[in-house]
Amino acid sequence: MVDFARSTDTRVQAQLDRLAMQSPAGDRLGLERTAELLERLSRPQDKLPPIFHVAGTNGKGSTCAFLRAGLEAADYQVHAFTSPHLVRFNERIRICGKLIDDKMLADLLDEVIGTSKGIEPSFFEVATVVAFLAFARSPADACILEVGLGGRLDATNVVEHPLVTGIASLGLDHQQFLGSDIVSIAGEKAAIAKRGVPLVSLAQPTQAEEAIARVAAERAAPLLLEGRDWLVDPDLRPSLAGPHQRRNAGLAWEMLSAQDRLQVPRATFANAVKEALWPARFQQLADGPLTRGAPTCIDGAHKPSAAAALADLLVERGPMHLVLGILANKDAEAIVAVLAPHALSLTFVPVPDHEHHDPAELARRFGGEAAASIEEALADLPSPRLIVGSLYLAGEALAANGEMPD
């Protein structure tokens, strides 16, 4: 699967092309390469403001968005590193609330890639180090880090002294890296825990909770578990739709409550999450070249567990015409099985620039139609319409509609 970005800025694109040529393809876990690269750059991770570190299979990006909204509403300057991007690489790195600009991004990519000779860092490892350098050189009050893959061996886990750590919902994904069962995956995710640092987790399947508790105890990290130590406030009304987003907002609030360095009043947080933005989470597209005035939503659900959360939302909202593009390394059968009962129709499309399940084969297996692109799929499709199955596909829809996340 290709994870490299495109840019309209020639200097940024030149560095991204350079990175694509020098970095090995695919996901790689391990802290050694990131740690060595950071050592060469004078350990910028030690100069970051107080860190909120978030892991999970689903919802960690939304949790980061709610954390940022609450902190910024309390007048704090906040850095954030999230992934993946939807349209532009810049979306991964926010400096004091604003996307990193192209000049700084090009300069930092040049610096990091130029320093990495002999290390061969992956795309994500370079992105992480670029973010750390940007954050270390820009004063702020807080820093939010979203884990990329897993936790224990994720590049972001080189940070040694976070302020608080959190775990969003867990499910089966990336089993080739994290283990074949929920217990193994929970152990990998929980390994962002640090001695004396609060670890706040959503409720998980029983065996997963037991695994999280074991890791927390081994690392002497105080564990605060939903259902045992805290409950989601039913009065939270986040802007993002669905009961799973209320739980993500609850996790963000409990992470804020577990620390005493940055004070965020409860009412301030509750109001902030009503306005929080996080694209491609049941987002309605604007009237544009792609939608042509027809109500159309996008959602980045690309795992069975995320599809199940989306299905719960569709129970509330009603069925929609679904346009699905599913990456080759995802369980298409499980995703379609969960979503099909809520579909007025199914149209399968490719995911551009990524290995994906063949749309024609999916149409034969599950019924429905195949189209060559989202534009073709939407051409004669009535409303309401939902483009789903991959964050990369959601990014294609945003770009085609002229909506650039900012």
HUSUL-V942455 format. One record per helix or strand. SS is the DSSP state (2 for helix, 1 for strand). FROM is the first residue (numbers start at 1). TO is the last residue. If there is no record, write none. Layout:
ss:SS from:FROM to:TO
ss:SS from:FROM to:TO
This chain:
ss:2 from:10 to:22
ss:2 from:32 to:40
ss:2 from:44 to:47
ss:1 from:50 to:55
ss:1 from:58 to:58
ss:2 from:60 to:73
ss:1 from:78 to:81
ss:2 from:89 to:92
ss:1 from:93 to:95
ss:1 from:98 to:99
ss:2 from:102 to:115
ss:2 from:123 to:136
ss:1 from:142 to:146
ss:2 from:155 to:158
ss:1 from:164 to:167
ss:1 from:169 to:169
ss:2 from:175 to:178
ss:2 from:182 to:190
ss:1 from:199 to:201
ss:2 from:206 to:218
ss:1 from:223 to:226
ss:1 from:230 to:230
ss:2 from:243 to:257
ss:2 from:266 to:273
ss:1 from:283 to:284
ss:1 from:296 to:299
ss:2 from:304 to:317
ss:1 from:320 to:324
ss:1 from:327 to:327
ss:2 from:332 to:340
ss:1 from:343 to:348
ss:1 from:356 to:356
ss:2 from:359 to:366
ss:1 from:369 to:370
ss:2 from:374 to:378
ss:1 from:385 to:388
ss:2 from:391 to:400
